């Protein structure tokens, strides 16, 4: 991965927009988008780093939990129950953003792409019943697996072996 890509990841993890990152790294905004879309290594590293930042923040939050509980008890005893209850519900996950998700392994990024493309090409079953019929009546699973393997070879050669 290039220095520009690593610098872009650093800035994206800090919450900067694609346009801000592009300007600071010295590439176009479209290049940042292209890296996100076309580089499994870039995307998996970005996901890994975001998850690490989230985990570090979560660890800090857990370390502060005892102090927070003591303050909540005092606030509830002082009669400020409604605001404290609302804040407590927010802290427990209601109304908060979910943890960042996404594959952190370039192979897994490519596999998801290959599977999606193979399903589009072969005509993905529209329901569980359709899928069961395809499995019983034909060789859809074998065709799907064969196509995924073909696509994975192409994607590995294009993105990981370069």
Secondary structure by P-SEA (a helix, b strand, c coil): ccaaaaaaaaaaaacccaaaaaaaacccaaaaaaaacccaaaaaaaaaaaaaaaaaaaaaaaaaaaaaaaaaaaaaaacccaaaaaaaaaaacccccccccccccaaaaaaaaaaaaaaaaacccccaaaaaaaaaccaaaaaaaaaaaaaaaaaaaacccc
